Amino acid sequence: MEYSFSDYTKGLRSSAVRDILKLTQGKSIISLAGGLPAEDYFPLEAVREAFDRVFREGGKGAMQYGLTEGYTPLREAICRRMATKNMEVKPEHMLLTTGSQQAIDLLVRVYLSPGDVVLVENPTYLAALQIFQASGVQVIGVEADSNGMKLDDLEAKLERCRPKLVYVTPTFANPTGKVWSLDRRAGLLRLCKPRNVLILEDDPYGEIKFDSAADYPTIFSLDKHPEDCGVVYTSTFSKTVVPALRSGWVIGDSRVIGQMTRAKQAADLHSSAIDQQALYQLLTHFDLDAHIGTIREEYRQRMMRMRELLLAPRFADLRWEEPRGGMFFWVELPEGIRSGELLKLAVQEGVAFVPGTDFYAEHPQLNRMRLNFTHTAPELMGVAMDRLAAALETYKAQAAL
Ligand SMILES: Cc1ncc(COP(=O)(O)O)c(C=O)c1O
C-alpha cells in the first residue's frame, strides 16, 4: 500500500519534548526536560474522593455522553474562579477542552487559514508552534526583552505582516519563564484591538507564582468584557491539579467560542465527561487554593535549589534569569555550544533537558537550553546538575573550547 498523506502532515514535526520523554522513560535518567509537575504533590486522595463521589452520587447517568461545551456545573465553577481574577465571564463564553493544548488547536482551526500570519514571542511554546506549522500558518517572531514583546517591533510587524493572531504566554512563559510588565500587556491590547488582530493568551502557569501577593493581571482582564473582546484566554488544571485529567478551558467572545465548539464537535464530541464531573467534585470539596499555595512554596524551594546549583563556579559561564514562577530556567550556554549536541552527552551521563532550538519560530539560537525545576526531587537535583556539569566538561574538551 502506498499511503498518500495530507498536506497537514507535511507541516507536522515531532515534539522534541515528547521525543526526549520517550528516550528517558524507564531508564535511570534524571529528566529536567518535560514541564512536569511534582508527582509527590499530586492531590491523590482528593482526586480519588472526587471520583468516588461521582460514582456514588451520579450513578450510571455519570457515564453518559456529555455536552460539547463541557459539564455545566464545572463551567460555572470555573467562571467563579475567573471572576476572582477580574475575568467576569458566563458559561456561554467558555468551552472546556482536552487541556489548553486543544484550545490552541481549535482556535487555529476556526480562525486561521493556510498562509495567514501569526505573531509570537521568539522563543515560544513549541507545541503551539507545532500546531501553527501543521496548519500552514506563517509564524513570525517579535523582538522581546525581559518585560515582554517590544512594542515598537510589534507595531512595525502588525503593519508590515498583517497578522490575524498574536499568540502570547505573558505570565511565566514557556520556555523563558518571563513575566510581561503591565505596560507591555496593555500595549499589546492597545495595538492589536483597533487593527482587529486577535490575541491568544495562553496562561497555564499564572497560578504558579512564587510571590503569592504579586499581581499579574491577565490581558483578558484588561479588556474588561468578554463580548467584543480582543483576547481569547486559555488555562488548564494540568499544572495545579494533575495533567492526566486533560482538562483545560478557553474563554472569549461567544461568537469565537461558538465556532470553537462546532470545531470540537467534529474533533471529539466532548472531553471526558467523567473527568469533568470529578473535577467539579474536587473544586467543591477540596481547597484547591490551599493546594496551590502548597505547590507554589514547594516549587519556589525547588527553583531556589536549582538556582543555588547554577550559581556554582563550574557554571559561571552560563547566563539565566531567576524565574518568579512557572517551571523553567532558560539558560544561555557559552557561544559555540550546541545544546542539541550537549543533550546527547547529557543523556549518556544520565540527565536530560530540552535544547532551545525547537522553541524558535525563526532565527533559532543553538546555545540555549530549558531546565525544568519542578519535577525532580530536591535531593536528586545535585546529582542531576553534577551530570550536566560532566556533560559540559566533556563537550568543551571535545570541542577544545
Ligand atoms: C505554554 C503552554 N501552553 C499549553 C500547554 C498545554 O497544557 P495542557 O494541554 O496540559 O493544558 C503547556 C504544557 O506544558 C504549556 O507549557
The ligand as a Gaussian input file, in Angstrom:
#p B3LYP/6-31G(d) Opt

LIG

0 1
 C        2.621000      27.300000      27.339000
 C        1.816000      26.050000      27.386000
 N        0.605000      26.042000      26.828000
 C       -0.176000      24.958000      26.833000
 C        0.256000      23.784000      27.429000
 C       -0.642000      22.568000      27.359000
 O       -1.108000      22.192000      28.597000
 P       -2.326000      21.200000      28.793000
 O       -2.791000      20.758000      27.443000
 O       -1.822000      20.104000      29.624000
 O       -3.377000      22.019000      29.465000
 C        1.517000      23.736000      28.035000
 C        2.002000      22.487000      28.643000
 O        3.091000      22.345000      29.100000
 C        2.321000      24.907000      28.007000
 O        3.539000      24.935000      28.542000

